[in-house]
Amino acid sequence: MPLKSKKLNPAEVAAFEAQRDLGAEILQSIKDMKAGKGKVVVSSATEAREATGLSQSQFASLLGVSVRTLQGWEQGRKQPSGAARTLLAIARTNPKAVLAVSRK
């Protein structure tokens, strides 16, 4: 059953929840994942780090941020600042350039 776009009142929430079959929803989700219908969303920070081939701690050090900050970016809990976004974009599109600069 598709969710309504308007906010539900408590009685509507209760009615919606009463008719749900969570077991069936979970099983359907598992079937969908096995069939390749699921989608893994990868953040731009993760793409940038993976392009360089560095670990989280190495990449965080290269960017001058804490591992915790990098993890926040990768998990979508935080958004990088303008300068960090630019560095991440460069790392994504030209990882060799970022690695070359880090070796100096």
Gaussian input, Z-matrix of N, CA and C with variables (Angstrom, degrees):
# hf/3-21g

backbone

0 1
 N
 C     1     B1
 C     2     B2     1     A1
 N     3     B3     2     A2     1     D1
 C     4     B4     3     A3     2     D2
 C     5     B5     4     A4     3     D3
 N     6     B6     5     A5     4     D4
 C     7     B7     6     A6     5     D5
 C     8     B8     7     A7     6     D6
 N     9     B9     8     A8     7     D7
 C    10    B10     9     A9     8     D8
 C    11    B11    10    A10     9     D9
 N    12    B12    11    A11    10    D10
 C    13    B13    12    A12    11    D11
 C    14    B14    13    A13    12    D12
 N    15    B15    14    A14    13    D13
 C    16    B16    15    A15    14    D14
 C    17    B17    16    A16    15    D15
 N    18    B18    17    A17    16    D16
 C    19    B19    18    A18    17    D17
 C    20    B20    19    A19    18    D18
 N    21    B21    20    A20    19    D19
 C    22    B22    21    A21    20    D20
 C    23    B23    22    A22    21    D21
 N    24    B24    23    A23    22    D22
 C    25    B25    24    A24    23    D23
 C    26    B26    25    A25    24    D24
 N    27    B27    26    A26    25    D25
 C    28    B28    27    A27    26    D26
 C    29    B29    28    A28    27    D27
 N    30    B30    29    A29    28    D28
 C    31    B31    30    A30    29    D29
 C    32    B32    31    A31    30    D30
 N    33    B33    32    A32    31    D31
 C    34    B34    33    A33    32    D32
 C    35    B35    34    A34    33    D33
 N    36    B36    35    A35    34    D34
 C    37    B37    36    A36    35    D35
 C    38    B38    37    A37    36    D36
 N    39    B39    38    A38    37    D37
 C    40    B40    39    A39    38    D38
 C    41    B41    40    A40    39    D39
 N    42    B42    41    A41    40    D40
 C    43    B43    42    A42    41    D41
 C    44    B44    43    A43    42    D42
 N    45    B45    44    A44    43    D43
 C    46    B46    45    A45    44    D44
 C    47    B47    46    A46    45    D45
 N    48    B48    47    A47    46    D46
 C    49    B49    48    A48    47    D47
 C    50    B50    49    A49    48    D48
 N    51    B51    50    A50    49    D49
 C    52    B52    51    A51    50    D50
 C    53    B53    52    A52    51    D51
 N    54    B54    53    A53    52    D52
 C    55    B55    54    A54    53    D53
 C    56    B56    55    A55    54    D54
 N    57    B57    56    A56    55    D55
 C    58    B58    57    A57    56    D56
 C    59    B59    58    A58    57    D57
 N    60    B60    59    A59    58    D58
 C    61    B61    60    A60    59    D59
 C    62    B62    61    A61    60    D60
 N    63    B63    62    A62    61    D61
 C    64    B64    63    A63    62    D62
 C    65    B65    64    A64    63    D63
 N    66    B66    65    A65    64    D64
 C    67    B67    66    A66    65    D65
 C    68    B68    67    A67    66    D66
 N    69    B69    68    A68    67    D67
 C    70    B70    69    A69    68    D68
 C    71    B71    70    A70    69    D69
 N    72    B72    71    A71    70    D70
 C    73    B73    72    A72    71    D71
 C    74    B74    73    A73    72    D72
 N    75    B75    74    A74    73    D73
 C    76    B76    75    A75    74    D74
 C    77    B77    76    A76    75    D75
 N    78    B78    77    A77    76    D76
 C    79    B79    78    A78    77    D77
 C    80    B80    79    A79    78    D78
 N    81    B81    80    A80    79    D79
 C    82    B82    81    A81    80    D80
 C    83    B83    82    A82    81    D81
 N    84    B84    83    A83    82    D82
 C    85    B85    84    A84    83    D83
 C    86    B86    85    A85    84    D84
 N    87    B87    86    A86    85    D85
 C    88    B88    87    A87    86    D86
 C    89    B89    88    A88    87    D87
 N    90    B90    89    A89    88    D88
 C    91    B91    90    A90    89    D89
 C    92    B92    91    A91    90    D90
 N    93    B93    92    A92    91    D91
 C    94    B94    93    A93    92    D92
 C    95    B95    94    A94    93    D93
 N    96    B96    95    A95    94    D94
 C    97    B97    96    A96    95    D95
 C    98    B98    97    A97    96    D96
 N    99    B99    98    A98    97    D97
 C   100   B100    99    A99    98    D98
 C   101   B101   100   A100    99    D99
 N   102   B102   101   A101   100   D100
 C   103   B103   102   A102   101   D101
 C   104   B104   103   A103   102   D102
 N   105   B105   104   A104   103   D103
 C   106   B106   105   A105   104   D104
 C   107   B107   106   A106   105   D105
 N   108   B108   107   A107   106   D106
 C   109   B109   108   A108   107   D107
 C   110   B110   109   A109   108   D108
 N   111   B111   110   A110   109   D109
 C   112   B112   111   A111   110   D110
 C   113   B113   112   A112   111   D111
 N   114   B114   113   A113   112   D112
 C   115   B115   114   A114   113   D113
 C   116   B116   115   A115   114   D114
 N   117   B117   116   A116   115   D115
 C   118   B118   117   A117   116   D116
 C   119   B119   118   A118   117   D117
 N   120   B120   119   A119   118   D118
 C   121   B121   120   A120   119   D119
 C   122   B122   121   A121   120   D120
 N   123   B123   122   A122   121   D121
 C   124   B124   123   A123   122   D122
 C   125   B125   124   A124   123   D123
 N   126   B126   125   A125   124   D124
 C   127   B127   126   A126   125   D125
 C   128   B128   127   A127   126   D126
 N   129   B129   128   A128   127   D127
 C   130   B130   129   A129   128   D128
 C   131   B131   130   A130   129   D129
 N   132   B132   131   A131   130   D130
 C   133   B133   132   A132   131   D131
 C   134   B134   133   A133   132   D132
 N   135   B135   134   A134   133   D133
 C   136   B136   135   A135   134   D134
 C   137   B137   136   A136   135   D135
 N   138   B138   137   A137   136   D136
 C   139   B139   138   A138   137   D137
 C   140   B140   139   A139   138   D138
 N   141   B141   140   A140   139   D139
 C   142   B142   141   A141   140   D140
 C   143   B143   142   A142   141   D141
 N   144   B144   143   A143   142   D142
 C   145   B145   144   A144   143   D143
 C   146   B146   145   A145   144   D144
 N   147   B147   146   A146   145   D145
 C   148   B148   147   A147   146   D146
 C   149   B149   148   A148   147   D147
 N   150   B150   149   A149   148   D148
 C   151   B151   150   A150   149   D149
 C   152   B152   151   A151   150   D150
 N   153   B153   152   A152   151   D151
 C   154   B154   153   A153   152   D152
 C   155   B155   154   A154   153   D153
 N   156   B156   155   A155   154   D154
 C   157   B157   156   A156   155   D155
 C   158   B158   157   A157   156   D156
 N   159   B159   158   A158   157   D157
 C   160   B160   159   A159   158   D158
 C   161   B161   160   A160   159   D159
 N   162   B162   161   A161   160   D160
 C   163   B163   162   A162   161   D161
 C   164   B164   163   A163   162   D162
 N   165   B165   164   A164   163   D163
 C   166   B166   165   A165   164   D164
 C   167   B167   166   A166   165   D165
 N   168   B168   167   A167   166   D166
 C   169   B169   168   A168   167   D167
 C   170   B170   169   A169   168   D168
 N   171   B171   170   A170   169   D169
 C   172   B172   171   A171   170   D170
 C   173   B173   172   A172   171   D171
 N   174   B174   173   A173   172   D172
 C   175   B175   174   A174   173   D173
 C   176   B176   175   A175   174   D174
 N   177   B177   176   A176   175   D175
 C   178   B178   177   A177   176   D176
 C   179   B179   178   A178   177   D177
 N   180   B180   179   A179   178   D178
 C   181   B181   180   A180   179   D179
 C   182   B182   181   A181   180   D180
 N   183   B183   182   A182   181   D181
 C   184   B184   183   A183   182   D182
 C   185   B185   184   A184   183   D183
 N   186   B186   185   A185   184   D184
 C   187   B187   186   A186   185   D185
 C   188   B188   187   A187   186   D186
 N   189   B189   188   A188   187   D187
 C   190   B190   189   A189   188   D188
 C   191   B191   190   A190   189   D189
 N   192   B192   191   A191   190   D190
 C   193   B193   192   A192   191   D191
 C   194   B194   193   A193   192   D192
 N   195   B195   194   A194   193   D193
 C   196   B196   195   A195   194   D194
 C   197   B197   196   A196   195   D195
 N   198   B198   197   A197   196   D196
 C   199   B199   198   A198   197   D197
 C   200   B200   199   A199   198   D198
 N   201   B201   200   A200   199   D199
 C   202   B202   201   A201   200   D200
 C   203   B203   202   A202   201   D201
 N   204   B204   203   A203   202   D202
 C   205   B205   204   A204   203   D203
 C   206   B206   205   A205   204   D204
 N   207   B207   206   A206   205   D205
 C   208   B208   207   A207   206   D206
 C   209   B209   208   A208   207   D207
 N   210   B210   209   A209   208   D208
 C   211   B211   210   A210   209   D209
 C   212   B212   211   A211   210   D210
 N   213   B213   212   A212   211   D211
 C   214   B214   213   A213   212   D212
 C   215   B215   214   A214   213   D213
 N   216   B216   215   A215   214   D214
 C   217   B217   216   A216   215   D215
 C   218   B218   217   A217   216   D216
 N   219   B219   218   A218   217   D217
 C   220   B220   219   A219   218   D218
 C   221   B221   220   A220   219   D219
 N   222   B222   221   A221   220   D220
 C   223   B223   222   A222   221   D221
 C   224   B224   223   A223   222   D222
 N   225   B225   224   A224   223   D223
 C   226   B226   225   A225   224   D224
 C   227   B227   226   A226   225   D225
 N   228   B228   227   A227   226   D226
 C   229   B229   228   A228   227   D227
 C   230   B230   229   A229   228   D228
 N   231   B231   230   A230   229   D229
 C   232   B232   231   A231   230   D230
 C   233   B233   232   A232   231   D231
 N   234   B234   233   A233   232   D232
 C   235   B235   234   A234   233   D233
 C   236   B236   235   A235   234   D234
 N   237   B237   236   A236   235   D235
 C   238   B238   237   A237   236   D236
 C   239   B239   238   A238   237   D237
 N   240   B240   239   A239   238   D238
 C   241   B241   240   A240   239   D239
 C   242   B242   241   A241   240   D240
 N   243   B243   242   A242   241   D241
 C   244   B244   243   A243   242   D242
 C   245   B245   244   A244   243   D243
 N   246   B246   245   A245   244   D244
 C   247   B247   246   A246   245   D245
 C   248   B248   247   A247   246   D246
 N   249   B249   248   A248   247   D247
 C   250   B250   249   A249   248   D248
 C   251   B251   250   A250   249   D249
 N   252   B252   251   A251   250   D250
 C   253   B253   252   A252   251   D251
 C   254   B254   253   A253   252   D252
 N   255   B255   254   A254   253   D253
 C   256   B256   255   A255   254   D254
 C   257   B257   256   A256   255   D255
 N   258   B258   257   A257   256   D256
 C   259   B259   258   A258   257   D257
 C   260   B260   259   A259   258   D258
 N   261   B261   260   A260   259   D259
 C   262   B262   261   A261   260   D260
 C   263   B263   262   A262   261   D261
 N   264   B264   263   A263   262   D262
 C   265   B265   264   A264   263   D263
 C   266   B266   265   A265   264   D264
 N   267   B267   266   A266   265   D265
 C   268   B268   267   A267   266   D266
 C   269   B269   268   A268   267   D267
 N   270   B270   269   A269   268   D268
 C   271   B271   270   A270   269   D269
 C   272   B272   271   A271   270   D270
 N   273   B273   272   A272   271   D271
 C   274   B274   273   A273   272   D272
 C   275   B275   274   A274   273   D273
 N   276   B276   275   A275   274   D274
 C   277   B277   276   A276   275   D275
 C   278   B278   277   A277   276   D276
 N   279   B279   278   A278   277   D277
 C   280   B280   279   A279   278   D278
 C   281   B281   280   A280   279   D279
 N   282   B282   281   A281   280   D280
 C   283   B283   282   A282   281   D281
 C   284   B284   283   A283   282   D282
 N   285   B285   284   A284   283   D283
 C   286   B286   285   A285   284   D284
 C   287   B287   286   A286   285   D285
 N   288   B288   287   A287   286   D286
 C   289   B289   288   A288   287   D287
 C   290   B290   289   A289   288   D288
 N   291   B291   290   A290   289   D289
 C   292   B292   291   A291   290   D290
 C   293   B293   292   A292   291   D291
 N   294   B294   293   A293   292   D292
 C   295   B295   294   A294   293   D293
 C   296   B296   295   A295   294   D294
 N   297   B297   296   A296   295   D295
 C   298   B298   297   A297   296   D296
 C   299   B299   298   A298   297   D297
 N   300   B300   299   A299   298   D298
 C   301   B301   300   A300   299   D299
 C   302   B302   301   A301   300   D300
 N   303   B303   302   A302   301   D301
 C   304   B304   303   A303   302   D302
 C   305   B305   304   A304   303   D303
 N   306   B306   305   A305   304   D304
 C   307   B307   306   A306   305   D305
 C   308   B308   307   A307   306   D306
 N   309   B309   308   A308   307   D307
 C   310   B310   309   A309   308   D308
 C   311   B311   310   A310   309   D309

   B1=1.4498
   B2=1.5265
   B3=1.3293
   B4=1.4587
   B5=1.5244
   B6=1.3255
   B7=1.4555
   B8=1.5165
   B9=1.3157
   B10=1.4610
   B11=1.5161
   B12=1.3192
   B13=1.4567
   B14=1.5231
   B15=1.3160
   B16=1.4639
   B17=1.5193
   B18=1.3107
   B19=1.4504
   B20=1.5269
   B21=1.3339
   B22=1.4556
   B23=1.5255
   B24=1.3179
   B25=1.4654
   B26=1.5278
   B27=1.3350
   B28=1.4701
   B29=1.5218
   B30=1.3119
   B31=1.4703
   B32=1.5265
   B33=1.3275
   B34=1.4665
   B35=1.5266
   B36=1.3292
   B37=1.4656
   B38=1.5216
   B39=1.3184
   B40=1.4620
   B41=1.5279
   B42=1.3313
   B43=1.4635
   B44=1.5262
   B45=1.3277
   B46=1.4619
   B47=1.5218
   B48=1.3260
   B49=1.4642
   B50=1.5285
   B51=1.3401
   B52=1.4620
   B53=1.5195
   B54=1.3367
   B55=1.4638
   B56=1.5311
   B57=1.3429
   B58=1.4627
   B59=1.5249
   B60=1.3056
   B61=1.4663
   B62=1.5346
   B63=1.3464
   B64=1.4614
   B65=1.5257
   B66=1.3206
   B67=1.4653
   B68=1.5238
   B69=1.3274
   B70=1.4597
   B71=1.5280
   B72=1.3495
   B73=1.4658
   B74=1.5239
   B75=1.3275
   B76=1.4656
   B77=1.5206
   B78=1.3348
   B79=1.4675
   B80=1.5230
   B81=1.3308
   B82=1.4643
   B83=1.5288
   B84=1.3235
   B85=1.4620
   B86=1.5208
   B87=1.3215
   B88=1.4687
   B89=1.5260
   B90=1.3296
   B91=1.4650
   B92=1.5301
   B93=1.3309
   B94=1.4627
   B95=1.5246
   B96=1.3343
   B97=1.4700
   B98=1.5253
   B99=1.3286
   B100=1.4686
   B101=1.5192
   B102=1.3238
   B103=1.4623
   B104=1.5249
   B105=1.3213
   B106=1.4617
   B107=1.5101
   B108=1.3165
   B109=1.4582
   B110=1.5231
   B111=1.3352
   B112=1.4567
   B113=1.5204
   B114=1.3013
   B115=1.4525
   B116=1.5214
   B117=1.3194
   B118=1.4511
   B119=1.5175
   B120=1.3176
   B121=1.4554
   B122=1.5234
   B123=1.3187
   B124=1.4542
   B125=1.5187
   B126=1.3281
   B127=1.4600
   B128=1.5230
   B129=1.3170
   B130=1.4588
   B131=1.5270
   B132=1.3312
   B133=1.4670
   B134=1.5220
   B135=1.3213
   B136=1.4658
   B137=1.5220
   B138=1.3235
   B139=1.4668
   B140=1.5243
   B141=1.3284
   B142=1.4623
   B143=1.5236
   B144=1.3268
   B145=1.4686
   B146=1.5113
   B147=1.3183
   B148=1.4675
   B149=1.5284
   B150=1.3271
   B151=1.4672
   B152=1.5310
   B153=1.3316
   B154=1.4703
   B155=1.5178
   B156=1.3290
   B157=1.4579
   B158=1.5240
   B159=1.3258
   B160=1.4566
   B161=1.5217
   B162=1.3291
   B163=1.4642
   B164=1.5237
   B165=1.3156
   B166=1.4634
   B167=1.5231
   B168=1.3246
   B169=1.4673
   B170=1.5238
   B171=1.3196
   B172=1.4623
   B173=1.5285
   B174=1.3204
   B175=1.4628
   B176=1.5248
   B177=1.3291
   B178=1.4668
   B179=1.5247
   B180=1.3091
   B181=1.4615
   B182=1.5245
   B183=1.3104
   B184=1.4604
   B185=1.5315
   B186=1.3413
   B187=1.4691
   B188=1.5308
   B189=1.3277
   B190=1.4611
   B191=1.5121
   B192=1.3341
   B193=1.4642
   B194=1.5182
   B195=1.3197
   B196=1.4602
   B197=1.5305
   B198=1.3110
   B199=1.4672
   B200=1.5272
   B201=1.3086
   B202=1.4654
   B203=1.5367
   B204=1.3304
   B205=1.4702
   B206=1.5216
   B207=1.3342
   B208=1.4682
   B209=1.5216
   B210=1.3160
   B211=1.4642
   B212=1.5245
   B213=1.3197
   B214=1.4673
   B215=1.5169
   B216=1.3350
   B217=1.4764
   B218=1.5214
   B219=1.3415
   B220=1.4679
   B221=1.5203
   B222=1.3150
   B223=1.4651
   B224=1.5181
   B225=1.3299
   B226=1.4525
   B227=1.5183
   B228=1.3222
   B229=1.4674
   B230=1.5159
   B231=1.3240
   B232=1.4632
   B233=1.5182
   B234=1.3278
   B235=1.4621
   B236=1.5310
   B237=1.3267
   B238=1.4654
   B239=1.5310
   B240=1.3314
   B241=1.4666
   B242=1.5173
   B243=1.3185
   B244=1.4672
   B245=1.5142
   B246=1.3369
   B247=1.4655
   B248=1.5266
   B249=1.3301
   B250=1.4586
   B251=1.5259
   B252=1.3349
   B253=1.4793
   B254=1.5212
   B255=1.3352
   B256=1.4619
   B257=1.5175
   B258=1.3319
   B259=1.4643
   B260=1.5252
   B261=1.3168
   B262=1.4663
   B263=1.5323
   B264=1.3238
   B265=1.4686
   B266=1.5218
   B267=1.3225
   B268=1.4719
   B269=1.5222
   B270=1.3233
   B271=1.4671
   B272=1.5151
   B273=1.3409
   B274=1.4678
   B275=1.5123
   B276=1.3335
   B277=1.4647
   B278=1.5234
   B279=1.3315
   B280=1.4629
   B281=1.5246
   B282=1.3275
   B283=1.4609
   B284=1.5348
   B285=1.3271
   B286=1.4601
   B287=1.5227
   B288=1.3348
   B289=1.4616
   B290=1.5301
   B291=1.3098
   B292=1.4634
   B293=1.5223
   B294=1.3236
   B295=1.4583
   B296=1.5317
   B297=1.3310
   B298=1.4587
   B299=1.5275
   B300=1.3005
   B301=1.4588
   B302=1.5278
   B303=1.3052
   B304=1.4685
   B305=1.5198
   B306=1.3075
   B307=1.4757
   B308=1.5152
   B309=1.3289
   B310=1.4728
   B311=1.4957
   A1=108.64
   A2=118.65
   A3=120.16
   A4=111.00
   A5=114.71
   A6=119.48
   A7=110.39
   A8=115.63
   A9=120.84
   A10=108.96
   A11=116.70
   A12=120.02
   A13=111.68
   A14=117.81
   A15=120.04
   A16=109.27
   A17=116.05
   A18=121.04
   A19=108.97
   A20=115.79
   A21=120.53
   A22=110.32
   A23=115.28
   A24=118.63
   A25=107.85
   A26=118.40
   A27=120.36
   A28=114.37
   A29=118.18
   A30=120.73
   A31=110.78
   A32=116.93
   A33=120.90
   A34=110.52
   A35=116.93
   A36=120.69
   A37=109.74
   A38=116.70
   A39=121.49
   A40=110.73
   A41=117.38
   A42=121.05
   A43=110.97
   A44=116.25
   A45=120.49
   A46=110.70
   A47=116.82
   A48=121.50
   A49=111.84
   A50=117.58
   A51=121.34
   A52=112.16
   A53=117.88
   A54=120.13
   A55=113.59
   A56=117.17
   A57=120.16
   A58=111.76
   A59=115.89
   A60=122.46
   A61=105.57
   A62=116.17
   A63=120.62
   A64=111.97
   A65=116.94
   A66=119.89
   A67=111.37
   A68=116.26
   A69=120.55
   A70=111.21
   A71=116.59
   A72=120.07
   A73=111.00
   A74=116.80
   A75=121.09
   A76=110.52
   A77=116.97
   A78=120.09
   A79=111.72
   A80=116.60
   A81=119.86
   A82=110.26
   A83=116.67
   A84=120.14
   A85=111.09
   A86=117.02
   A87=121.05
   A88=110.08
   A89=117.06
   A90=120.91
   A91=110.42
   A92=116.65
   A93=120.86
   A94=111.23
   A95=116.64
   A96=120.03
   A97=110.75
   A98=116.81
   A99=120.51
   A100=111.51
   A101=116.39
   A102=120.94
   A103=111.92
   A104=116.45
   A105=119.90
   A106=114.20
   A107=117.27
   A108=120.55
   A109=112.29
   A110=116.35
   A111=119.77
   A112=110.31
   A113=115.07
   A114=120.14
   A115=108.99
   A116=116.53
   A117=120.88
   A118=107.01
   A119=115.20
   A120=120.17
   A121=107.84
   A122=115.48
   A123=121.26
   A124=107.69
   A125=115.84
   A126=119.96
   A127=110.75
   A128=115.88
   A129=120.44
   A130=110.39
   A131=117.59
   A132=120.72
   A133=110.56
   A134=116.91
   A135=120.82
   A136=110.17
   A137=117.28
   A138=121.13
   A139=110.36
   A140=116.59
   A141=120.96
   A142=110.56
   A143=116.41
   A144=119.76
   A145=111.01
   A146=117.11
   A147=120.44
   A148=111.39
   A149=117.13
   A150=120.54
   A151=111.17
   A152=116.18
   A153=119.31
   A154=111.89
   A155=117.08
   A156=120.65
   A157=113.16
   A158=117.07
   A159=120.97
   A160=111.60
   A161=115.35
   A162=120.64
   A163=108.31
   A164=115.73
   A165=119.25
   A166=110.97
   A167=117.55
   A168=119.40
   A169=111.37
   A170=117.64
   A171=120.64
   A172=111.06
   A173=116.55
   A174=120.97
   A175=110.70
   A176=116.88
   A177=120.42
   A178=109.84
   A179=117.03
   A180=121.34
   A181=110.71
   A182=116.68
   A183=121.55
   A184=111.49
   A185=116.08
   A186=121.01
   A187=112.72
   A188=116.82
   A189=120.06
   A190=113.57
   A191=115.63
   A192=120.42
   A193=108.36
   A194=116.62
   A195=120.33
   A196=109.98
   A197=115.31
   A198=120.22
   A199=109.09
   A200=116.10
   A201=120.42
   A202=111.22
   A203=116.50
   A204=120.15
   A205=110.05
   A206=116.54
   A207=120.37
   A208=110.50
   A209=117.00
   A210=120.00
   A211=111.09
   A212=116.75
   A213=120.23
   A214=111.69
   A215=116.21
   A216=120.13
   A217=110.31
   A218=116.16
   A219=119.99
   A220=111.98
   A221=116.95
   A222=120.80
   A223=112.73
   A224=117.17
   A225=121.20
   A226=114.45
   A227=118.17
   A228=121.02
   A229=111.46
   A230=116.69
   A231=122.49
   A232=108.51
   A233=115.18
   A234=120.97
   A235=108.21
   A236=117.08
   A237=119.39
   A238=111.89
   A239=115.17
   A240=120.82
   A241=109.61
   A242=116.39
   A243=121.27
   A244=113.19
   A245=117.15
   A246=120.55
   A247=110.97
   A248=116.65
   A249=120.14
   A250=110.97
   A251=116.94
   A252=120.34
   A253=110.25
   A254=116.04
   A255=119.98
   A256=110.71
   A257=117.17
   A258=120.39
   A259=111.19
   A260=116.38
   A261=119.78
   A262=110.99
   A263=116.82
   A264=120.31
   A265=110.46
   A266=116.69
   A267=120.09
   A268=109.73
   A269=117.01
   A270=120.70
   A271=111.59
   A272=117.18
   A273=121.00
   A274=111.50
   A275=116.33
   A276=119.17
   A277=113.09
   A278=117.05
   A279=120.02
   A280=110.03
   A281=116.88
   A282=119.93
   A283=113.34
   A284=117.27
   A285=120.06
   A286=111.17
   A287=116.98
   A288=120.37
   A289=110.05
   A290=117.16
   A291=121.04
   A292=110.10
   A293=116.15
   A294=119.77
   A295=111.60
   A296=116.68
   A297=120.51
   A298=110.97
   A299=117.29
   A300=121.47
   A301=109.90
   A302=117.63
   A303=120.79
   A304=111.89
   A305=117.75
   A306=121.40
   A307=112.62
   A308=116.85
   A309=119.90
   A310=111.77
   D1=124.01
   D2=-179.71
   D3=-69.47
   D4=144.90
   D5=178.30
   D6=-75.85
   D7=148.87
   D8=177.09
   D9=-74.84
   D10=152.52
   D11=178.44
   D12=-82.87
   D13=-17.75
   D14=178.41
   D15=-88.84
   D16=157.44
   D17=178.90
   D18=-70.21
   D19=133.42
   D20=-178.45
   D21=-88.01
   D22=144.77
   D23=174.07
   D24=-82.29
   D25=167.85
   D26=-176.56
   D27=-56.01
   D28=-37.09
   D29=179.56
   D30=-67.32
   D31=-39.13
   D32=178.82
   D33=-68.22
   D34=-38.92
   D35=177.40
   D36=-62.08
   D37=-45.94
   D38=-179.76
   D39=-61.28
   D40=-42.87
   D41=179.43
   D42=-64.84
   D43=-41.62
   D44=178.40
   D45=-62.98
   D46=-47.90
   D47=-178.79
   D48=-64.01
   D49=-34.94
   D50=-178.06
   D51=-64.78
   D52=-29.98
   D53=-176.83
   D54=-93.31
   D55=-4.30
   D56=-178.87
   D57=-76.95
   D58=146.78
   D59=172.45
   D60=-115.37
   D61=90.37
   D62=-174.87
   D63=-61.06
   D64=-37.25
   D65=178.56
   D66=-59.22
   D67=-45.72
   D68=179.33
   D69=-65.48
   D70=-37.96
   D71=178.67
   D72=-64.42
   D73=-41.89
   D74=179.24
   D75=-65.31
   D76=-46.39
   D77=178.57
   D78=-60.14
   D79=-40.82
   D80=178.68
   D81=-64.42
   D82=-39.75
   D83=178.40
   D84=-62.72
   D85=-40.85
   D86=178.18
   D87=-64.07
   D88=-44.19
   D89=178.05
   D90=-60.55
   D91=-42.41
   D92=179.28
   D93=-62.37
   D94=-43.27
   D95=179.26
   D96=-63.31
   D97=-44.18
   D98=179.24
   D99=-62.82
   D100=-31.39
   D101=-179.85
   D102=-83.27
   D103=0.63
   D104=178.84
   D105=81.57
   D106=16.22
   D107=-178.71
   D108=-84.89
   D109=-14.07
   D110=179.09
   D111=-73.83
   D112=161.17
   D113=-177.81
   D114=-129.12
   D115=128.52
   D116=174.91
   D117=-99.29
   D118=123.13
   D119=-179.64
   D120=-96.85
   D121=123.73
   D122=-179.98
   D123=-110.18
   D124=129.52
   D125=-178.45
   D126=-72.72
   D127=161.65
   D128=177.79
   D129=-65.26
   D130=-30.86
   D131=177.38
   D132=-66.21
   D133=-41.45
   D134=177.99
   D135=-65.91
   D136=-43.34
   D137=177.86
   D138=-58.49
   D139=-44.09
   D140=-178.62
   D141=-63.89
   D142=-46.76
   D143=-179.42
   D144=-63.53
   D145=-44.95
   D146=-179.39
   D147=-64.25
   D148=-33.04
   D149=178.31
   D150=-63.92
   D151=-31.93
   D152=179.64
   D153=-82.89
   D154=-19.11
   D155=-178.19
   D156=78.36
   D157=13.53
   D158=-178.21
   D159=-93.17
   D160=157.04
   D161=173.55
   D162=-75.28
   D163=170.29
   D164=177.68
   D165=-59.77
   D166=-44.46
   D167=-177.71
   D168=-66.80
   D169=-38.55
   D170=178.40
   D171=-66.70
   D172=-43.92
   D173=-177.72
   D174=-68.71
   D175=-40.43
   D176=177.74
   D177=-61.29
   D178=-42.61
   D179=178.44
   D180=-62.73
   D181=-42.74
   D182=178.37
   D183=-59.33
   D184=-40.27
   D185=-179.13
   D186=-82.24
   D187=-13.64
   D188=-178.27
   D189=77.33
   D190=31.18
   D191=177.33
   D192=-125.31
   D193=166.12
   D194=177.64
   D195=-75.89
   D196=157.83
   D197=176.48
   D198=-61.11
   D199=-37.54
   D200=179.93
   D201=-61.83
   D202=-40.53
   D203=177.75
   D204=-63.78
   D205=-46.31
   D206=178.69
   D207=-59.84
   D208=-42.85
   D209=178.61
   D210=-62.19
   D211=-38.28
   D212=176.21
   D213=-60.91
   D214=-41.75
   D215=177.57
   D216=-64.90
   D217=-45.76
   D218=-176.81
   D219=-65.33
   D220=-31.93
   D221=-178.00
   D222=-92.83
   D223=0.36
   D224=176.43
   D225=78.43
   D226=9.97
   D227=178.51
   D228=-79.02
   D229=-27.14
   D230=-179.25
   D231=-131.73
   D232=159.72
   D233=176.40
   D234=-117.82
   D235=135.07
   D236=179.09
   D237=-68.05
   D238=153.42
   D239=178.10
   D240=-70.19
   D241=176.24
   D242=-179.76
   D243=-56.17
   D244=-48.82
   D245=-178.86
   D246=-64.85
   D247=-42.67
   D248=179.13
   D249=-65.53
   D250=-38.70
   D251=177.15
   D252=-59.72
   D253=-40.57
   D254=179.79
   D255=-65.40
   D256=-44.86
   D257=177.86
   D258=-61.36
   D259=-41.12
   D260=178.98
   D261=-64.40
   D262=-39.27
   D263=178.36
   D264=-64.25
   D265=-41.10
   D266=177.93
   D267=-64.82
   D268=-44.24
   D269=179.53
   D270=-61.68
   D271=-36.12
   D272=179.18
   D273=-68.76
   D274=-42.11
   D275=-173.66
   D276=-90.49
   D277=-27.25
   D278=-179.25
   D279=-143.99
   D280=71.58
   D281=-176.36
   D282=-60.52
   D283=-30.24
   D284=-179.95
   D285=-63.15
   D286=-35.48
   D287=-179.70
   D288=-65.82
   D289=-43.22
   D290=-180.00
   D291=-65.43
   D292=-42.35
   D293=179.23
   D294=-65.75
   D295=-38.23
   D296=179.21
   D297=-64.53
   D298=-41.59
   D299=179.42
   D300=-67.06
   D301=-36.64
   D302=-177.57
   D303=-69.43
   D304=-22.99
   D305=-179.33
   D306=-81.15
   D307=-12.77
   D308=-177.74
   D309=-82.85

